[in-house]
């Protein structure tokens, strides 16, 4: 009988035949420790060793098979051998750096926990950091981590388990999580990149990855794109809402999915990120690809916005997120509908440039919701048409908050026939005064009543070179505008700013009946109670 108690060979030169010879020796010797790490034994070599492990004469206490290219069949063989030998003396089994397959870990842990009652040592994880992470998480969760399919870290303090430790655990082939939820608002872009790098090493098990509320733009998104391009990636659902992802990040994700036609991804959540001008189209185009498995792309932050987007998609025949212009007159009616629209407008994925809500039965309540939404997402809209709605002064005051917003890019605002009086004109003038960087170039207030001061208060901003306002539409008809232009030119003054009109001097081009005709064209456009001009009217035609 051999007296050798320890045998180590880590030189990567043992074969299946060597294992057969070793198995024969184990049943005849006093060998208590066998270390064959770093040899390419594979499952066949392990199965040869298992013939000795089944034998009651085998005295082996420690068996090290780390990095021996052992796969699931080899794990099953070891479990079978140890289970069949009730007198086995084995107290430590090292299988680090091997691939347990789908059931290898479960079978071994079940054996060591239930049959051996945790009195024997099983080493599976490659690094001390991974073992530390596994140990701490088991203390927190009260479960055997390597047997879990789901890990939720959303309520766990990262100080209890570092990103470095977690990454070491995730890249180990014995960690076969199918669903992973990462800490919320706790880690940096660099940390996210490190975690995703770990998943790249071990990509074939995870089905659901939730990174919501973590900053991952830049290097994090690039690593994530590498993961999506990986042909071994089996990810089906990816949650990235509130992750500070920019247009460049959307492009990277779209490109990765396009480059991997075999991608299993069916659901992508990007709510509360900033897609820029092209992000939405890049991703929605993926769904048109007949080879893509993508079924759901969530872009909107709230369910209310999603519901109204679906309604508009049906009404317009196109996803409103892809339309630069929304013509919604006759599509929606009343304040309730406008409030629903507002849920959509305040989302960063809604980048409407022209919004037409003329004759939609909107009142002050709808204006308040609309203004609040546009103020929260102000940098895209350049034209807003609210004509033909009974907004009143209170409604116009709500819209004035948008004009005050320094981020607003609004250039054209149509408030014609909106029941606006002097107070509403004053609110608009005040808003322009408070925002010297206003982009407004055209304001339409036809069919409203400016009172005594409304016209004057707004005309100031036409003349001030610090403002971009070029056109102020006040007169209801083309005839009135023509008369105003002619008379203002002939008299050398702006009639809308005058309180007295004296034609006694009979200027050139204004003689006899022509004076009356031009004046009638002007006053008919105004109605002689004269809504658009404060002229009192003193008329001298002699």
C-alpha positions in Angstrom: 0.0 0.0 0.0 1.3 3.5 -0.9 2.2 5.7 2.1 1.9 9.0 0.1 -0.7 11.3 1.7 -0.7 14.3 -0.6 -0.4 14.4 -4.4 -0.3 17.6 -6.5 0.0 18.0 -10.2 -0.9 21.4 -11.6 1.2 21.2 -14.8 -1.7 20.7 -17.4 -0.2 17.5 -18.6 -2.6 14.9 -17.2 -5.0 13.1 -19.5 -8.1 10.8 -19.1 -5.7 7.8 -19.0 -3.9 9.5 -16.1 -7.2 9.8 -14.2 -7.8 6.1 -14.7 -4.4 5.3 -13.1 -5.0 7.7 -10.3 -8.4 6.2 -9.5 -6.8 2.8 -9.1 -4.2 4.2 -6.8 -6.8 6.0 -4.6 -8.4 2.8 -3.5 -5.1 1.2 -2.5 -3.2 4.1 -1.0 -3.4 6.3 2.1 -3.8 9.4 -0.1 -5.9 12.1 1.7 -5.3 15.1 -0.6 -5.4 15.2 -4.4 -4.8 18.4 -6.3 -5.2 18.2 -10.1 -6.0 21.8 -10.7 -5.3 23.4 -14.1 -5.3 20.1 -15.9 -7.6 19.5 -18.9 -9.4 16.5 -17.4 -12.9 17.3 -18.8 -15.9 15.3 -17.8 -14.4 12.0 -18.9 -11.4 12.3 -16.6 -13.6 13.2 -13.7 -15.8 10.2 -14.3 -12.7 8.0 -14.0 -11.8 9.6 -10.7 -15.4 9.0 -9.5 -14.9 5.2 -9.7 -12.5 5.6 -6.7 -14.8 8.1 -4.8 -17.5 5.4 -4.8 -15.2 2.9 -3.1 -15.5 2.8 0.7 -11.7 2.1 0.8 -10.9 5.5 -0.6 -9.5 7.7 2.1 -9.4 11.0 0.2 -10.4 14.0 2.3 -9.5 16.9 -0.1 -10.1 16.9 -3.8 -9.0 20.0 -5.9 -10.2 20.1 -9.5 -10.2 23.9 -10.1 -9.9 24.9 -13.8 -10.1 21.4 -15.1 -12.7 22.1 -17.9 -15.3 20.2 -16.0 -18.9 20.6 -17.2 -22.3 19.6 -16.0 -21.9 15.9 -16.6 -18.7 15.9 -14.5 -20.6 17.6 -11.7 -23.4 15.1 -11.9 -20.8 12.2 -11.8 -19.3 13.7 -8.6 -22.7 14.1 -6.9 -23.6 10.5 -7.8 -20.3 9.1 -6.6 -20.4 10.9 -3.2 -24.1 10.2 -2.7 -23.5 6.5 -3.2 -20.6 6.3 -0.7 -22.0 6.8 2.8 -18.6 6.3 4.3 -16.9 8.9 2.1 -14.2 10.8 4.1 -14.2 13.8 1.7 -14.4 17.1 3.6 -13.4 19.6 0.9 -14.2 19.7 -2.8 -12.7 22.5 -5.0 -14.4 23.1 -8.4 -13.5 26.7 -9.0 -13.2 27.9 -12.6 -15.4 25.1 -14.1 -18.8 25.3 -15.8 -21.6 23.7 -13.8 -24.2 23.9 -16.5 -27.8 24.5 -15.4 -28.0 21.9 -12.6 -24.4 21.4 -11.4 -24.5 23.9 -8.6 -28.0 22.9 -7.4 -27.0 19.2 -7.2 -23.7 19.9 -5.3 -25.1 22.5 -2.9 -28.1 20.2 -2.2 -25.7 17.4 -1.4 -23.4 19.5 0.8 -26.2 21.3 2.7 -28.7 18.5 3.2 -26.7 15.3 3.3 -23.5 16.8 4.8 -25.3 19.5 6.8 -22.7 22.1 5.8 -20.0 20.2 7.7 -18.0 19.8 4.5 -16.4 22.6 2.4 -17.4 23.2 -1.2 -15.4 25.8 -3.2 -17.0 27.0 -6.4 -16.3 30.7 -6.8 -13.0 31.8 -8.4 -12.0 34.8 -6.3 -12.0 35.9 -2.7 -14.1 39.0 -3.8 -16.8 36.7 -5.3 -16.8 34.5 -2.2 -17.1 37.6 0.1 -20.0 39.0 -2.0 -21.7 35.6 -1.9 -21.3 35.3 1.8 -22.5 38.8 2.6 -25.6 38.5 0.3 -26.5 35.1 1.9 -26.3 36.8 5.3 -28.6 39.6 4.1 -31.0 37.5 2.1 -31.0 34.4 4.3 -30.8 32.2 1.2 -28.2 30.2 -0.7 -27.3 32.7 -3.4 -25.9 30.3 -6.0 -29.3 28.5 -6.0 -31.2 31.7 -6.7 -32.5 32.7 -10.1 -33.3 36.3 -9.1 -31.3 38.9 -7.2 -32.8 42.2 -6.2 -30.4 44.8 -4.8 -32.7 47.7 -5.1 -33.0 48.0 -1.3 -29.5 47.0 -0.4 -26.9 49.6 0.6 -23.8 49.3 -1.8 -21.6 49.9 1.3 -22.6 46.4 2.5 -21.4 44.8 -0.8 -19.0 46.7 -3.1 -19.4 47.0 -6.8 -16.0 45.2 -7.2 -17.2 42.3 -5.1 -20.5 42.1 -6.9 -18.8 42.2 -10.3 -16.5 39.3 -9.3 -19.6 37.3 -8.3 -21.5 38.1 -11.6 -18.6 37.0 -13.8 -18.2 33.6 -12.2 -19.8 30.8 -14.2 -21.3 29.3 -11.0 -23.5 32.5 -10.7 -26.4 31.7 -13.0 -28.9 34.5 -12.2 -31.7 34.9 -14.6 -33.0 38.2 -13.2 -30.9 41.0 -11.7 -32.0 44.3 -10.3 -29.1 46.7 -9.4 -29.0 49.3 -6.6 -31.1 52.4 -7.2 -29.4 55.9 -7.6 -26.3 54.6 -5.7 -23.6 53.9 -8.2 -21.6 55.9 -10.8 -21.3 55.5 -14.5 -18.0 53.8 -14.0 -19.5 51.4 -11.5 -22.2 50.5 -14.0 -19.6 49.9 -16.7 -17.7 47.5 -14.3 -20.9 45.5 -13.5 -21.8 45.2 -17.2 -18.2 44.1 -18.0 -18.7 41.3 -15.5 -21.9 40.2 -17.3 -20.0 40.2 -20.6 -17.7 37.5 -19.1 -20.7 35.4 -18.1 -23.6 36.5 -20.5 -25.6 33.3 -21.2 -27.9 33.0 -18.2 -29.4 36.5 -17.5 -32.9 37.1 -19.0 -33.9 40.3 -17.2 -31.6 43.2 -16.2 -33.0 46.2 -14.3 -30.6 49.1 -14.1 -33.3 51.7 -13.6 -32.4 55.0 -11.8 -28.6 54.6 -12.2 -26.4 56.9 -14.3 -25.0 54.7 -17.1 -24.7 57.0 -20.1 -21.3 57.1 -21.8 -19.0 54.2 -20.9 -21.9 52.3 -19.2 -24.0 52.4 -22.4 -21.1 51.4 -24.5 -20.5 48.3 -22.3 -24.2 47.5 -22.4 -24.1 47.8 -26.2 -21.2 45.3 -26.2 -23.4 42.9 -24.1 -26.3 43.2 -26.6 -24.0 42.5 -29.5 -22.7 39.4 -27.8 -24.2 36.3 -29.6 -24.2 34.4 -26.3 -26.4 37.1 -24.6 -29.9 35.7 -23.8 -31.3 39.0 -22.4 -35.0 39.3 -23.0 -35.9 42.4 -20.9 -33.7 45.4 -20.3 -34.9 48.2 -18.0 -33.0 51.5 -18.3 -35.5 54.2 -17.2 -34.1 57.3 -15.5 -30.5 56.4 -16.5 -29.3 59.8 -17.9 -29.1 58.2 -21.4 -28.6 60.8 -24.2 -29.1 60.6 -28.0 -25.7 59.1 -28.4 -26.6 56.3 -26.0 -29.9 55.6 -28.0 -27.8 55.4 -31.1 -25.4 52.9 -29.5 -28.2 50.7 -28.3 -30.0 50.7 -31.6 -26.8 49.9 -33.5 -26.0 47.0 -31.1 -29.4 45.4 -31.6 -29.2 45.9 -35.4 -25.8 44.2 -35.5 -27.1 41.2 -33.6 -30.2 40.0 -35.5 -30.3 36.9 -33.2 -30.9 39.1 -30.2 -33.5 37.7 -27.8 -34.5 41.1 -26.5 -38.3 41.5 -26.6 -38.8 44.4 -24.2 -36.7 47.6 -23.7 -37.6 50.4 -21.2 -36.0 53.8 -21.7 -38.5 56.0 -19.9 -37.3 59.3 -18.5 -34.2 59.6 -20.7 -33.3 62.2 -23.4 -33.5 60.7 -26.9 -32.4 63.9 -28.7 -33.7 64.4 -32.2 -33.1 60.9 -33.6 -33.3 58.5 -30.6 -37.0 57.7 -30.8 -36.9 56.9 -34.5 -33.7 54.8 -34.3 -35.3 52.5 -31.8 -38.9 52.4 -33.2 -37.4 51.5 -36.6 -36.1 48.3 -35.0 -39.6 47.0 -34.5 -40.2 47.3 -38.2 -37.3 44.8 -38.9 -38.9 41.5 -39.6 -36.0 39.7 -38.0 -36.3 41.6 -34.8 -37.9 39.9 -31.8 -38.5 43.3 -30.1 -42.2 43.5 -29.1 -42.3 46.4 -26.6 -40.2 49.6 -26.4 -41.3 51.7 -23.4 -40.3 55.3 -23.9 -42.8 57.3 -21.9 -42.4 57.9 -18.2 -46.0 57.5 -17.1 -48.8 55.1 -17.9 -51.1 58.1 -18.5 -48.7 59.3 -21.3 -48.6 55.8 -22.7 -52.4 55.5 -22.8 -52.8 58.9 -24.6 -50.0 58.1 -27.0 -51.8 54.9 -28.0 -55.0 56.9 -28.4 -53.3 59.5 -30.7 -51.5 56.7 -32.7 -54.9 55.3 -33.5 -56.5 58.7 -34.2 -53.6 60.0 -36.4 -52.5 56.7 -37.9 -48.9 57.4 -36.8 -47.0 57.3 -33.5 -47.2 61.0 -32.4 -43.6 60.7 -31.0 -42.4 60.6 -34.6 -44.4 63.6 -35.8 -42.9 67.1 -35.7 -46.4 68.6 -36.1 -49.6 67.6 -34.2 -52.8 68.9 -35.8 -55.3 68.0 -33.1 -58.3 70.1 -33.9 -61.3 67.8 -34.4 -59.2 65.0 -32.8 -59.5 66.1 -29.2 -62.1 68.3 -27.4 -62.3 69.9 -24.0 -60.0 70.4 -21.0 -59.9 66.8 -20.0 -58.5 65.7 -23.3 -55.9 68.5 -23.1 -54.9 67.4 -19.6 -54.3 63.9 -21.0 -52.3 65.4 -23.9 -50.2 67.3 -21.3 -49.1 64.0 -19.8 -47.6 63.2 -23.2 -46.2 66.7 -23.9 -44.1 66.9 -20.7 -42.3 63.7 -21.5 -38.8 64.2 -23.0 -39.6 61.7 -25.7 -42.3 64.0 -27.1 -40.5 66.5 -29.3 -43.4 68.2 -31.0 -42.4 71.3 -32.9 -45.8 72.5 -34.1 -49.0 72.0 -32.0 -52.4 73.0 -33.4 -55.2 73.0 -30.9 -57.5 75.6 -32.6 -61.2 75.2 -31.9 -60.8 72.5 -29.3 -63.1 73.9 -26.6 -60.2 74.7 -24.3 -60.7 76.9 -21.2 -58.4 78.2 -18.4 -58.2 74.7 -16.8 -56.9 73.1 -20.0 -54.5 76.1 -20.4 -53.0 75.5 -17.0 -52.2 71.9 -17.7 -50.9 72.6 -21.1 -48.6 75.5 -19.9 -47.3 73.4 -17.1 -46.4 70.5 -19.4 -44.8 72.8 -22.0 -42.8 74.6 -19.3 -41.4 71.3 -18.1 -40.3 70.3 -21.6 -40.0 73.7 -23.4 -37.1 73.4 -25.8 -38.8 71.9 -28.8 -42.1 73.7 -29.5 -41.8 76.5 -32.0 -45.4 77.1 -32.9 -48.6 76.9 -30.8 -52.1 77.6 -32.2 -54.9 78.0 -29.6 -57.2 80.1 -31.7 -60.9 79.8 -31.4 -60.8 78.6 -27.7 -62.4 80.6 -24.9 -59.2 81.0 -22.9 -60.1 84.3 -21.4 -57.5 86.4 -19.6 -56.9 83.7 -16.9 -56.1 81.2 -19.6 -53.8 83.6 -21.4 -52.0 84.2 -18.1 -51.3 80.5 -17.9 -49.8 80.5 -21.4 -47.7 83.6 -20.5 -45.7 81.4 -18.1 -44.4 79.6 -21.2 -43.3 82.9 -22.7 -41.5 83.7 -19.5 -39.5 80.5 -19.6 -35.9 81.2 -20.8 -35.7 77.7 -22.3 -38.8 78.2 -24.5 -38.1 78.2 -28.2 -41.6 79.3 -29.2 -41.6 81.5 -32.3 -45.3 81.7 -33.3 -48.2 82.0 -30.9 -51.8 82.2 -32.2 -54.4 83.4 -29.7 -56.9 84.8 -32.1 -60.6 84.8 -31.1 -59.7 83.6 -27.6 -61.9 86.1 -25.5 -58.8 88.0 -24.4 -59.2 91.5 -22.9 -56.9 94.2 -21.7 -55.7 92.2 -18.7 -54.6 89.3 -21.0 -52.7 91.7 -23.3 -50.9 93.0 -20.2 -50.0 89.5 -19.1 -48.4 88.8 -22.5 -46.5 92.1 -22.4 -45.2 91.3 -18.9 -44.1 87.9 -19.9 -42.0 89.3 -22.8 -40.6 91.9 -20.5 -39.4 89.2 -18.1 -37.8 87.1 -20.9 -35.5 89.3 -23.0 -34.2 86.2 -24.7 -37.7 85.3 -26.0 -37.7 83.7 -29.5 -41.2 84.9 -30.3 -41.4 86.5 -33.7 -45.1 86.4 -34.4 -48.1 86.9 -32.0 -51.7 86.7 -33.4 -54.4 88.4 -31.2 -57.0 89.1 -33.8 -60.6 89.0 -32.7 -59.8 90.0 -29.1 -60.4 93.3 -27.1 -57.2 95.1 -26.1 -59.0 97.8 -24.1 -57.2 101.2 -23.8 -53.7 99.9 -23.2 -53.4 96.5 -24.8 -52.1 97.5 -28.2 -49.6 100.0 -26.8 -48.2 97.5 -24.3 -47.3 95.0 -27.0 -46.2 97.3 -29.8 -43.3 98.4 -27.6 -41.7 94.9 -28.2 -42.0 95.3 -31.9 -39.8 98.4 -31.8 -37.3 97.2 -29.2 -34.2 95.8 -31.0 -33.6 93.5 -28.0 -36.6 91.4 -29.0 -37.2 89.1 -31.9 -40.9 90.0 -32.3 -41.5 91.0 -35.9 -45.2 90.5 -36.5 -48.2 91.4 -34.2 -51.5 90.5 -35.9 -54.4 92.5 -34.5 -56.8 93.2 -37.4 -59.5 90.7 -38.2 -59.7 91.0 -42.0 -57.4 91.5 -44.9 -59.4 94.6 -45.9 -58.7 96.1 -42.5 -55.0 95.3 -42.7 -54.8 96.8 -46.2 -56.5 100.0 -45.0 -54.3 100.2 -42.0 -51.2 99.9 -44.0 -52.3 102.5 -46.6 -53.5 105.0 -44.0 -50.5 104.6 -41.7 -48.2 105.1 -44.7 -50.1 108.1 -46.0 -50.4 109.8 -42.6 -46.9 108.8 -41.4 -48.2 107.3 -38.1 -49.5 104.0 -36.7 -53.3 104.3 -36.5 -53.5 101.6 -33.9 -51.6 103.7 -31.4 -53.6 106.9 -32.0 -56.5 108.3 -30.0 -57.5 111.0 -32.5 -57.6 110.8 -36.3 -57.7 114.1 -38.3 -57.9 113.8 -42.1 -58.5 117.6 -42.5 -55.1 118.1 -44.2 -56.1 115.8 -47.0 -52.7 114.0 -47.5 -51.6 112.8 -50.9 -53.7 109.8 -52.1 -56.5 110.7 -49.8 -59.1 112.9 -51.5 -62.8 112.9 -51.8 -64.5 109.6 -51.6 -61.2 107.7 -51.3 -60.8 109.0 -47.8 -64.1 107.6 -46.7 -63.6 104.3 -48.5 -60.2 103.7 -46.9 -61.4 104.8 -43.5 -64.5 102.5 -43.8 -62.3 99.6 -44.7 -60.3 100.2 -41.6 -63.2 100.8 -39.3 -65.2 97.9 -40.7 -62.3 95.6 -40.0 -62.3 97.0 -36.4 -66.1 97.3 -35.9 -66.8 100.9 -35.0 -66.8 100.1 -31.3 -63.2 99.5 -32.3 -61.9 96.5 -30.5 -58.3 96.6 -31.9 -57.6 100.3 -31.6 -58.0 102.9 -28.9 -59.0 105.6 -31.4 -61.7 107.7 -29.7 -62.5 108.7 -32.9 -62.5 112.4 -33.9 -62.9 112.4 -37.6 -62.6 115.7 -39.7 -63.2 115.2 -43.4 -63.7 118.9 -44.5 
